[in-house]
């Protein structure tokens, strides 16, 4: 099992990722996607990095860096709400710079993470939660075989109004 694709690879977080993580976590344009409402300090993020080595079975989540083969860090992909008993986890992805989106990076990252989840973690299913107005992300997950299985009405309050959230699911058959 490898976490290396044709154009990108996935790797664990490293101490050198602090500046990237600081920029990403404090980018207010991404707060709606991450559910964040307050900035993160470098100190808090440093503590997070120091504990990022902990096992997915212990912390119920896994965050990996998405890197170009040249080594350039482009974004993050997460497994969250890891539930080994029911063999499922949520998946989330973010590519920091808009110029790096719509280049196939997300497609390759989700494929690598899906393979890892099914083959290494022995999961039966993955799911994603995406606001209904995030059409590029919905299209990405559908392209990767996720099916829309539900709508959470008025689920997220953002910029003065409620937004629906789409639940997408991919079952390993």
N, C-alpha and C positions, 0 to 999 in steps of 0.2 A: 504494500500500500504506500503510495507516494502522494505527497501534497504539492507536487510540481506538475504544472501543465505545460502547454506549448509556449505561452507568452508570459505566464505569471507563476508564482509559487506562494504558498501559505506557510507562515512561520510563526513561532511563538513571539510574544512581546519581549523586547530587550530593554535594558536601561537607557540605551541610546534613543529610544522612541519617545522619550518624555516630551520633547518640543512638538512633535507631530501630534501626540495625544492631547497636549495642552491646546494646540490650535483647533483640533477637531472638537474636543469636548466644550470649548468655549465659543464655538461658532454658532451664534444665535439662529442662523438660518437652518441649522440642523436640530435645534432643540425640540421642535415638534415631533420629529421622527424618533428621537431618543427618549422623549418624555422628560427631558431636563428642564428645570425652571430657574436654576441658579448656576453661576459660574463655578468652576473647579479651580482650586489653587494648585500651584506646582507641587507643593508639599503633599497634598492629598493624592495627587496623581503619582507622585514618587512612591508613596506607601502602597498604592494599588499595584504599581509595577513590581515592587518588592515581593508582593504576594501572588503575582500572576502565574507563578509556577505551580500553584496548588492544583491538585487533581480534579478533573471534571466530576468524579464520583463524590468528592468532598464538597465542592463549592457549587455544583449543579450548573456550571456555565463554562464556556471555553471561548476565548477571544483570540483570534489569529490575525496577523498582519497580511495584507494582500500586497505583494511586491512584484514589480516587473522583474524579468530575468536579469536586468542590469543591477538590481538591488534597490531601486527607487521604491519607497513606500508610498502606496496609492490610497489605501483605505483599510478597513477592518471588516471582518466577518465573524459573527458570533453564533454559538449555540447557547441557548438560554432555557430556563425551566426544564433542564435535563431530568428526565424521569425514566431511570433504567428499569423499574418494575413494569411500567406500561410501554416501554421501548419507544419513547418519543421525545422530541425537543423542538423548541422554536428556533428559527433561524432569522438573523438580521444581517444586513450588509449596508455599508456606507463607503462611497468613494468620495474623498474630500474635495478635490478640485473638479469643477464642472467640465473642464476641458478633457478630463480623463473618463468621463461618462460616455455611454453609447459607443464604446470602442470594443466591446466584447469582454471586458475585464470582469464585469459582474457575472456574466454567463459562465465564464471559466471558473471563477471563484466559487459560485454556487455548485457547479458540477463537482469540483474537488471536495468541497465540504460535504456534499450529499454522499459521494463515494465513501468518504471517511466515516460519516455517520452510520451508513448502512453496513459497510464491510468491517470496520474496526470496532465501532461501538455497538454493532448489532442492533441498531434501531429499526423499528418497523415503519415509523412515519416521522415526517418533519412538517412544521407548519409555519406560516408567516402571517403577521398582522400588518396591513398596509392601509393608510387612509385612502378613502375613495377618490380623492383628487390627485393622488400620486400615481398617475397613469403610467409613467415609465417603469416604476417598480412593479406594478400589477402586471404589466406586459412581460417584464423580465421573469417573474416567478411563473407565469403561465407558460412562457416559452420553455422553461425548465421542467415542465410537467406537473406543476402545482395546479390544483383545481380550486376554483372558488366554491366554497362550501357554506358560506354564511356571511351575513352582514350584521354588524353590531351598530344599531341605529343611534345617532347622536352620541357616539362613544367618546370622542375627544373634543374638548373645548379649546379653541385656538383662535386668536385674533378676533375675539368678540362673537364667535358663532360655533355651533356644534358641527362636527364632521362625522360621517359614518366611517367605520373601519371594516375592511374586507378581511375575512379569514380565508386563507388559502392553505391547502393541505396536499402533501404528496405521500402516498403510501407505497412502501417497497413491496412489490409483488413478486 
